[in-house]
């Protein structure tokens, strides 16, 4: 396999500031949306665990569901 002598490296970032800023904004928006979506899922799971916990009378099962609720709630809070 022979290598072409011409470089495909696009150049320095300073030469393409506008493109870099636009790409950064685009990627940041997508990341924020993904984190928001995941935080919403974690909140829904926390609410579901809390509802199950309130309907359960067995202490062992309640403690398990309480811990599950805490973990999901903490994850949602961290992601927000």
Protein Blocks (a to p, Z undefined) as FASTA:
>chain_A
ZZdfbdcbebjfklmmmmmmmmmmmmmmmmmmmmmmmmmmmmmmmmmmmmmmmmpmblkl
mmmmmmmmmmmmmmmmmmZZ
